[in-house]
Amino acid sequence: MNGPIASTLRKSASVLIVFGAMAYVYGWFHKYDWGHPLIKLFCFAVLFFLIVVLRIRAGRDVSAFAFTGFEAVLWTTVLLIIIARYVKTYGPDLWHPPYVDIGYSTVNAAKALFHDGANPYSLQTIDVHSDLPTKYHGYPYGPFMLLGYAPSLFSFAAGYKFTTLAYLLLSAAMLVLLSQKDEVKWTDKLATAAFAMCLFFLPERFWYELFHQGANDMFPVTLVLGSLVGFVWKRYFACGILLGLSVSAKFLPALALLIPFVRKDFRPAIFWGFVIGLIPLFVFAIWDPPSLFYNVFWNRLTLLQFDATSLYSVLPRTWHFLPPVLLLVATGLAVWRNFFRPLEFENVLVTATLLLIVAEVTSKQMHTNHLIWFYPLLALILARGRHQLLALRQRSTNSAGRDGLKRRGKCDFYRTDYDLRGPSRPPNTLNLQ
């Protein structure tokens, strides 16, 4: 079924299906927090499939959506309802210190560094685990995380979460900027931004992890979004610096974004900037190399034990080699598919997000604070492609009409430029001489 009315109906249905699917998946992520690795695998599979389908169907129907103004009003209203609901529930938690170890260990490490001048990787009281030797009791994340949460030292109770709130608002602003497409009406831009914000703030687990538990993942995610802004603006050196600083805070999600830049259409400025962004790691590597190596690299990459959230807990031990092999294959496939393609924003964004999904489902711990890495990326991809889920491949009028005439020997009514008088001929002339 073609025509403007059918196109409008398909686009409207696409938006509602995308939003409904995300509400369903986010609801399951919140309900099944600890354990249930197969349910989490199913949820990530739905997200993977949705991204791939939207990517395949991108550009099929480029006609303007007739109700962008109504759509902008609708999603702005939904956004206000979402924010009002969760602010009422989790707003009071802003005034309390972080509850989980990744939060209070960050505060303790920042205090040790900036107040006492001590190396938080050398101390044996930052992140104590009874099942590990004392040399692994230092701070387990990158040193730039400490600088990012240095403002939390101004208030023991509320400083940490208000710092997180600042990064959240900055991320939302960059997400609005990145969600826009060129050469569209202002109502379409407003609708896209509102829908992206709805998806960004929709998951209750997002609010719970940031403002109740006190997860620290918002800071490296903000740096990744800043890197994407630098890429869109063609400030490749700044893009690389922010990407490197994000790795200096936490390895993921930034490493997943680095992989799509590896291609023939190479941008040296990105990689030079990335090296500059790793300077915080180099500084602490000079200060105390063994402590940084044991706590940040060896502990996180080798000694980390799987738990009930991971697929390792349901796989036989003889099959534990499979997850890292799948991650390696996915990384190689991403580089191979993109190597000869031009460096383009949509390709980089989708490739990084799909790789991050594979990295998460093959990891030894699928903790729900890791979902913070995905929320802005998913909101960005789905908001930009929200109308394409049910889009049909558009038919080229010239080629379709010509092929139809060859097959049927009659007029093709899908063609608009067909001349019913038949092929043009030069006018008959008489030579009277």
Secondary structure as UniProt FT lines:
FT   HELIX           4..31
FT   HELIX           37..57
FT   TURN            58..59
FT   TURN            66..67
FT   HELIX           68..90
FT   HELIX           91..95
FT   HELIX           101..114
FT   TURN            115..116
FT   TURN            120..122
FT   TURN            130..131
FT   HELIX           134..136
FT   HELIX           144..148
FT   HELIX           150..154
FT   TURN            156..158
FT   HELIX           159..178
FT   HELIX           186..201
FT   HELIX           204..207
FT   HELIX           208..213
FT   HELIX           218..232
FT   TURN            233..234
FT   HELIX           236..249
FT   TURN            252..253
FT   HELIX           254..258
FT   HELIX           259..261
FT   HELIX           268..277
FT   HELIX           279..287
FT   HELIX           289..292
FT   HELIX           293..303
FT   TURN            308..309
FT   HELIX           311..313
FT   HELIX           317..319
FT   TURN            320..321
FT   HELIX           322..338
FT   TURN            339..340
FT   HELIX           345..361
FT   HELIX           368..370
FT   HELIX           371..384
FT   TURN            385..387
FT   TURN            389..390
FT   HELIX           397..408
FT   TURN            413..414
FT   TURN            420..421
//
